[in-house]
Amino acid sequence: MQIWLPVIIYGTTVALGLVLGWYFLSSKRPPKAIQAIHFLTGFGGLEVVMLVSKLNRGTAPLGDDVKIALVLLGLAVVSGLFAGIMAKPRPDIIGPALLAHATIGGTAFLLLANWAISA
């Protein structure tokens, strides 16, 4: 169960991200609570992945999937923050920035799930 905790947290994050994406595509303003929970589960989930990967593997080397997933999760957090910061001064860049954020985060989630399945 310990190894599935990050997958459950990031599954929730991905689901909330899909809801936020729907709001964005329908040109509606999403509730602040959904944005906050998406941010907290994304940022907190990164820490959980680091802890679980360290506890689960001990001193043995980590698999390539989880190493790449950790890097991509970090990039997803940074790109999400970048998209939020750039939304007001440059509204023309928000679409591509959110697309990059969703692609990076989705790829990281799939790699994380693959790691959890094979562990």
SEMARLUM-91729 format. One line per field, with one value per residue: residue number from 1; residue in three letters; x, y negated, z negated of N, C-alpha, C, CB in turn. Coordinates in Angstrom, 1 decimal. Glycine has a CB too. Example, Ala and Ser with C-alpha at 12.3 -4.5 7.8 and 13.67 -1.06 7.14 Angstrom:
SEMARLUM-91729
vexke = [1;2]
rodren = [ALA;SER]
nX = [13.2;12.8]
nY = [5.7;2.2]
nZ = [-7.8;-7.1]
caX = [12.3;13.7]
caY = [4.5;1.1]
caZ = [-7.8;-7.1]
cX = [13.2;12.9]
cY = [3.3;0.0]
cZ = [-7.8;-7.9]
cbX = [11.3;14.1]
cbY = [4.5;0.6]
cbZ = [-9.0;-5.7]
end
This chain:
SEMARLUM-91729
vexke = [1;2;3;4;5;6;7;8;9;10;11;12;13;14;15;16;17;18;19;20;21;22;23;24;25;26;27;28;29;30;31;32;33;34;35;36;37;38;39;40;41;42;43;44;45;46;47;48;49;50;51;52;53;54;55;56;57;58;59;60;61;62;63;64;65;66;67;68;69;70;71;72;73;74;75;76;77;78;79;80;81;82;83;84;85;86;87;88;89;90;91;92;93;94;95;96;97;98;99;100;101;102;103;104;105;106;107;108;109;110;111;112;113;114;115;116;117;118;119]
rodren = [MET;GLN;ILE;TRP;LEU;PRO;VAL;ILE;ILE;TYR;GLY;THR;THR;VAL;ALA;LEU;GLY;LEU;VAL;LEU;GLY;TRP;TYR;PHE;LEU;SER;SER;LYS;ARG;PRO;PRO;LYS;ALA;ILE;GLN;ALA;ILE;HIS;PHE;LEU;THR;GLY;PHE;GLY;GLY;LEU;GLU;VAL;VAL;MET;LEU;VAL;SER;LYS;LEU;ASN;ARG;GLY;THR;ALA;PRO;LEU;GLY;ASP;ASP;VAL;LYS;ILE;ALA;LEU;VAL;LEU;LEU;GLY;LEU;ALA;VAL;VAL;SER;GLY;LEU;PHE;ALA;GLY;ILE;MET;ALA;LYS;PRO;ARG;PRO;ASP;ILE;ILE;GLY;PRO;ALA;LEU;LEU;ALA;HIS;ALA;THR;ILE;GLY;GLY;THR;ALA;PHE;LEU;LEU;LEU;ALA;ASN;TRP;ALA;ILE;SER;ALA]
nX = [0.8;2.0;3.5;1.6;0.5;1.7;0.8;-2.0;-2.3;-1.3;-3.0;-5.3;-4.5;-4.1;-6.8;-8.0;-6.6;-7.6;-10.2;-9.8;-8.7;-10.9;-12.5;-10.9;-10.9;-13.6;-13.9;-14.5;-14.3;-12.4;-13.2;-11.5;-10.9;-10.5;-8.3;-6.4;-6.3;-5.4;-2.8;-1.7;-1.8;-0.2;2.3;2.8;2.6;4.9;6.9;6.0;6.5;9.3;9.9;8.7;10.0;12.6;12.2;11.1;13.0;15.3;18.8;19.3;19.7;17.5;14.9;14.8;12.4;11.2;13.2;13.1;10.4;10.4;12.0;10.4;8.0;8.9;9.4;6.8;5.6;7.0;6.4;3.7;3.5;4.7;2.9;0.7;1.8;2.4;-0.1;-1.6;0.0;0.7;-1.5;-1.7;0.1;-0.7;-2.2;-0.4;1.4;-0.1;-0.6;1.9;2.4;0.4;1.1;3.7;3.1;1.2;2.7;4.6;3.0;2.1;4.6;5.2;3.1;3.7;6.1;5.1;3.6;5.4;7.1]
nY = [1.2;-1.2;-2.0;-2.7;-5.0;-7.5;-7.2;-7.3;-9.9;-11.5;-10.6;-11.8;-14.5;-14.6;-14.2;-16.4;-18.3;-17.8;-18.6;-21.4;-22.0;-21.6;-23.7;-25.8;-25.4;-25.8;-28.5;-29.4;-30.5;-28.8;-27.3;-28.6;-26.7;-24.3;-24.8;-25.3;-22.8;-21.2;-22.4;-21.9;-19.0;-18.4;-19.6;-18.5;-15.8;-15.4;-15.4;-13.1;-11.1;-11.2;-10.4;-7.9;-6.5;-6.4;-5.1;-2.7;-1.5;-1.6;-1.4;-0.6;-1.1;-3.4;-2.7;-3.5;-4.5;-5.8;-7.7;-9.4;-10.1;-11.6;-13.8;-14.8;-15.4;-17.4;-19.3;-19.7;-20.9;-23.3;-24.3;-24.6;-26.5;-28.6;-29.0;-30.0;-32.3;-33.8;-34.3;-36.7;-39.0;-38.2;-37.0;-35.6;-33.6;-31.6;-29.4;-27.6;-27.2;-25.9;-23.6;-22.5;-22.0;-20.2;-18.0;-17.3;-16.7;-14.6;-12.7;-12.2;-11.1;-8.7;-7.4;-7.1;-5.5;-3.2;-2.5;-1.9;0.3;2.2;2.5]
nZ = [0.0;-0.6;1.6;3.4;2.5;3.6;6.2;5.9;4.8;6.9;8.9;8.0;8.3;11.1;11.9;10.8;12.3;14.8;14.5;14.0;16.5;18.1;17.2;18.1;20.9;21.4;20.9;18.4;15.0;12.7;9.4;6.6;4.6;5.9;7.5;5.4;4.1;6.1;6.5;3.9;3.7;5.9;5.3;2.7;3.2;4.7;2.7;1.3;3.2;3.3;0.7;0.5;2.5;1.6;-0.9;0.0;1.6;0.2;-0.1;2.4;5.9;7.6;9.9;13.4;14.3;12.0;11.4;13.7;13.5;11.2;11.9;14.0;12.5;10.9;12.9;13.8;11.6;11.5;14.1;13.8;11.8;13.3;15.3;13.9;12.9;15.2;16.2;15.9;16.8;19.4;21.2;23.6;23.6;21.9;22.7;24.3;22.2;20.2;21.7;22.0;19.2;18.6;20.3;19.4;16.7;17.0;18.3;16.4;14.4;15.6;15.8;13.1;12.3;13.8;12.5;9.9;10.5;11.4;9.2]
caX = [0.0;2.9;4.0;0.5;0.2;2.0;-0.1;-3.3;-2.2;-1.1;-4.2;-6.2;-4.0;-4.5;-8.2;-8.3;-6.1;-8.6;-11.4;-9.3;-8.5;-12.3;-12.9;-10.1;-11.4;-15.0;-13.7;-15.1;-13.4;-12.6;-13.2;-10.2;-10.6;-10.0;-6.9;-5.6;-6.1;-4.5;-1.5;-1.2;-1.6;0.9;3.5;3.0;2.8;6.3;7.6;5.6;7.2;10.7;10.0;8.3;11.0;13.7;11.9;10.8;14.2;16.5;20.0;19.4;19.5;16.1;14.6;14.8;11.0;11.0;14.1;12.5;9.2;10.8;12.4;9.2;7.1;9.5;9.2;5.4;5.3;7.6;5.7;2.4;3.7;5.0;1.7;-0.1;2.4;2.3;-1.5;-2.1;0.7;0.8;-2.6;-1.5;1.0;-1.3;-2.6;0.8;2.1;-0.9;-0.5;3.2;2.2;-0.4;1.9;4.8;2.5;0.6;3.8;5.2;2.0;2.2;5.9;5.0;2.2;4.5;7.0;4.4;3.1;6.6;7.8]
caY = [0.0;-2.3;-2.4;-3.2;-6.3;-8.6;-7.1;-7.8;-11.4;-12.1;-10.4;-12.9;-15.7;-14.6;-14.4;-17.9;-19.0;-17.6;-19.5;-22.7;-22.1;-21.7;-25.1;-26.7;-25.3;-26.4;-29.9;-29.7;-30.7;-27.6;-27.7;-28.7;-25.5;-23.2;-25.3;-25.2;-21.4;-20.8;-22.8;-21.2;-17.6;-18.3;-19.9;-17.6;-14.5;-15.3;-15.0;-11.8;-10.3;-11.2;-9.6;-6.5;-5.9;-6.2;-4.0;-1.4;-0.9;-1.6;-1.9;0.0;-2.2;-3.5;-2.4;-4.6;-5.1;-6.7;-8.9;-10.3;-10.6;-12.7;-15.0;-15.4;-15.9;-18.7;-20.2;-19.9;-21.9;-24.6;-24.8;-25.0;-27.9;-29.5;-29.3;-30.8;-33.6;-34.5;-34.4;-38.1;-39.9;-37.7;-36.0;-34.9;-32.4;-30.7;-28.1;-26.7;-26.9;-24.9;-22.4;-21.9;-21.6;-19.0;-17.0;-16.9;-16.1;-13.4;-11.7;-11.8;-10.2;-7.4;-6.7;-6.8;-4.3;-2.1;-2.2;-1.3;1.6;3.1;2.6]
caZ = [0.0;-0.7;2.9;4.1;2.0;4.5;7.4;5.5;4.7;8.2;9.6;7.6;8.9;12.5;12.0;10.6;13.4;15.9;14.2;14.3;18.0;18.6;16.9;19.0;22.3;21.5;20.6;17.1;13.9;11.8;8.0;6.0;3.8;6.8;7.8;4.2;3.8;7.2;6.2;2.7;4.0;6.8;4.6;1.6;3.9;5.1;1.5;1.0;4.1;2.9;-0.6;0.7;3.4;0.7;-1.9;0.6;2.3;-0.7;0.5;3.7;6.9;8.0;11.3;14.4;14.3;10.9;11.6;14.7;13.0;10.2;12.7;14.7;11.5;10.5;14.0;13.8;10.5;11.9;15.2;13.3;11.2;14.3;16.1;13.1;12.7;16.4;16.7;16.0;17.7;20.8;21.4;24.9;23.4;20.9;23.4;24.5;20.9;19.6;22.5;21.5;17.9;18.6;20.9;18.5;15.5;17.4;18.6;15.1;13.7;16.3;15.4;11.7;12.2;14.3;11.5;8.9;10.9;11.5;7.9]
cX = [0.9;3.3;2.9;0.1;0.5;1.1;-1.5;-3.3;-2.1;-2.3;-5.3;-5.8;-4.3;-6.0;-8.6;-7.8;-7.0;-9.8;-11.0;-9.1;-9.9;-12.7;-12.1;-10.6;-12.8;-15.0;-14.5;-14.0;-13.5;-12.6;-11.8;-9.9;-10.0;-8.5;-6.0;-5.3;-5.2;-3.1;-0.9;-0.9;-0.4;2.2;3.8;3.2;4.3;7.2;7.3;6.4;8.7;10.8;9.7;9.4;12.2;13.4;11.7;12.1;15.4;17.7;20.2;19.1;18.0;16.0;14.6;13.5;10.8;12.0;13.5;11.2;9.4;11.2;11.2;8.2;7.6;9.3;7.7;5.0;5.8;6.8;4.3;2.4;4.0;3.8;0.8;0.5;2.3;0.9;-1.9;-1.3;0.8;-0.3;-2.5;-0.6;0.4;-1.7;-1.5;1.4;1.3;-0.8;0.9;3.1;1.5;0.3;3.0;4.2;1.9;1.6;4.4;4.3;2.1;3.5;5.8;4.1;2.9;5.5;6.3;3.9;4.3;7.3;7.3]
cY = [-1.3;-2.9;-3.0;-4.6;-7.4;-8.5;-7.6;-9.3;-12.0;-11.7;-11.4;-14.2;-15.7;-14.8;-15.8;-18.7;-18.9;-18.5;-21.0;-23.0;-22.3;-23.2;-26.0;-26.6;-25.8;-27.8;-30.3;-29.8;-29.6;-28.1;-27.6;-27.4;-24.4;-23.6;-25.0;-23.7;-20.8;-21.1;-22.0;-19.7;-17.5;-18.5;-18.9;-16.2;-14.3;-14.8;-13.6;-10.8;-10.1;-10.3;-8.2;-5.8;-5.6;-5.1;-2.7;-0.7;-0.9;-2.2;-1.4;-1.2;-2.2;-3.1;-3.6;-5.3;-6.2;-7.9;-9.9;-10.9;-11.8;-14.0;-15.7;-16.0;-17.3;-19.8;-20.6;-21.0;-23.2;-25.2;-25.3;-26.4;-28.9;-29.9;-30.2;-32.2;-34.4;-34.7;-35.8;-39.0;-39.5;-36.6;-35.2;-33.6;-31.4;-29.4;-27.2;-26.3;-25.8;-23.6;-21.7;-21.3;-20.3;-17.8;-16.4;-16.2;-14.7;-12.3;-11.3;-10.9;-8.8;-6.7;-6.3;-5.6;-3.1;-1.6;-1.4;0.1;2.6;3.3;3.7]
cZ = [0.0;0.7;3.7;3.7;3.0;5.8;7.1;5.4;6.0;9.1;9.3;8.2;10.4;12.7;11.8;11.7;14.6;15.7;14.4;15.8;18.6;18.4;17.9;20.4;22.5;21.1;19.3;16.0;12.9;10.3;7.5;5.2;4.7;7.2;6.6;4.0;4.9;6.9;5.0;3.0;4.9;6.1;3.4;2.1;4.3;3.9;1.1;1.9;3.7;1.6;-0.3;1.6;2.5;-0.3;-1.2;1.2;1.3;-0.1;1.9;4.7;7.3;9.5;12.2;14.4;13.2;10.9;12.6;14.2;12.0;10.9;13.4;13.7;11.1;11.6;14.1;12.8;11.0;13.1;14.8;12.6;12.2;15.1;15.2;12.9;14.0;16.9;16.9;16.9;19.2;21.0;22.7;24.7;22.5;21.5;23.6;23.2;20.2;20.4;22.1;20.1;17.8;19.2;20.0;17.3;15.9;17.7;17.3;14.3;14.3;15.9;13.9;11.5;12.7;13.2;10.3;9.2;11.0;10.2;7.1]
cbX = [-0.9;4.1;4.6;-0.7;0.9;3.4;-0.1;-3.8;-1.0;0.1;-4.8;-6.2;-2.5;-4.0;-9.0;-7.7;-4.7;-9.0;-11.8;-8.0;-7.9;-13.2;-12.6;-8.6;-11.4;-15.9;-14.2;-16.1;-13.6;-11.4;-14.1;-10.1;-11.9;-10.9;-6.9;-6.3;-7.5;-5.0;-1.5;-2.2;-2.8;0.7;3.5;1.7;1.9;6.9;7.2;4.1;7.1;11.2;9.0;7.0;11.4;14.1;10.6;9.9;14.6;16.8;21.2;18.4;20.4;15.6;13.3;15.2;10.0;11.1;15.5;12.3;8.4;11.9;13.5;8.5;7.0;11.0;9.7;4.6;6.0;9.1;5.6;1.8;4.9;6.1;0.9;-0.2;3.9;3.1;-2.4;-2.1;2.1;2.2;-3.9;-0.9;2.3;-2.5;-3.3;1.8;2.2;-2.3;-0.5;4.3;1.5;-1.7;2.5;5.6;1.5;-0.2;4.9;5.5;0.6;2.1;7.0;4.4;0.9;5.2;7.7;3.2;2.5;7.5;7.7]
cbY = [0.0;-2.0;-1.2;-2.2;-6.6;-8.5;-5.6;-7.2;-11.8;-11.6;-9.0;-13.1;-15.8;-13.2;-13.5;-18.3;-18.5;-16.2;-19.4;-23.0;-20.9;-20.7;-25.4;-26.3;-23.8;-25.6;-30.7;-28.6;-32.1;-26.7;-26.7;-29.9;-25.0;-23.1;-26.8;-25.8;-20.7;-21.4;-24.3;-21.4;-17.0;-19.3;-21.3;-17.5;-14.3;-16.6;-15.9;-11.6;-10.8;-12.5;-10.2;-6.4;-6.8;-7.5;-4.4;-1.6;-1.8;-0.1;-1.6;1.1;-2.0;-5.0;-1.6;-4.1;-4.1;-6.0;-8.4;-9.5;-9.5;-12.2;-14.7;-14.3;-15.0;-18.6;-19.6;-18.6;-21.4;-24.4;-23.8;-24.0;-27.8;-28.9;-28.0;-30.2;-33.5;-33.7;-33.7;-38.7;-40.1;-37.1;-36.7;-35.7;-32.9;-31.3;-28.4;-27.4;-28.2;-25.3;-22.7;-23.0;-22.6;-19.2;-17.5;-18.1;-17.0;-13.6;-12.4;-13.1;-10.8;-7.5;-7.7;-8.0;-4.6;-2.5;-3.4;-2.1;1.5;2.6;1.3]
cbZ = [-1.2;-1.5;3.6;4.0;0.7;5.0;7.8;4.1;3.8;8.9;9.3;6.1;8.7;13.1;11.0;9.2;13.8;16.1;12.7;13.6;18.5;18.0;15.5;19.0;22.7;20.6;21.8;16.7;13.2;12.0;7.2;5.0;3.2;8.1;8.2;3.0;3.8;8.6;5.8;1.6;4.5;7.9;4.0;0.7;5.0;5.6;0.3;1.1;5.6;2.6;-1.6;1.4;4.5;-0.1;-2.6;1.8;3.5;-1.2;-0.4;3.9;8.1;7.8;11.5;15.8;14.2;9.6;12.0;16.1;12.3;9.2;13.7;15.5;10.3;10.2;15.3;13.6;9.2;12.4;16.3;12.4;10.2;15.3;16.4;11.7;12.3;17.5;15.8;14.6;17.2;21.1;21.4;25.9;22.7;20.2;24.7;25.4;20.0;19.5;24.0;21.6;17.0;19.4;22.3;18.0;15.0;18.7;19.5;14.2;13.8;17.8;15.6;10.9;13.0;15.6;10.9;8.5;12.3;12.6;7.1]
end
